[in-house]
């Protein structure tokens, strides 16, 4: 299943908003747990995307170096 780019890029931020909403709206331990899980998921997704993009850039630079020779 493919998502539009705008939705794909916005999903971690939607998770963050939902996480904060769950923490502050529900005053229960379950609401806190769900909120923390959503926040952790958002942070993990952002970190994985950052790492993948940095790796792609490294590969692109290495390929440019190889093509230069």
Residue, then its C-alpha position, 0 to 999 in steps of 0.5 A: x500500500x502506497x501513501x501520498x508523500x504529504x501523508x507519509x511525511x506527516x504521519x510521525x507528527x500526527x502520532x505525536x499530536x495523538x500521543x500528547x492528546x492521549x496523555x493530557x485528555x485521558x487521566x488514566x494510566x492506560x491513556x498515559x501508556x498509549x500516549x507514551x507509545x505513540x510518542x516513542x513510535x513517532x520518534x523511532x520513525x523520524x530517526x529511522x527516516x533520518x538514518x535511511x536518508x543519510x545512508x542514501x546520501x552516502x551511497x550516492x556520494x560513493x557512486x559519484x566517486x566511483x563514476x568519477x574514476 
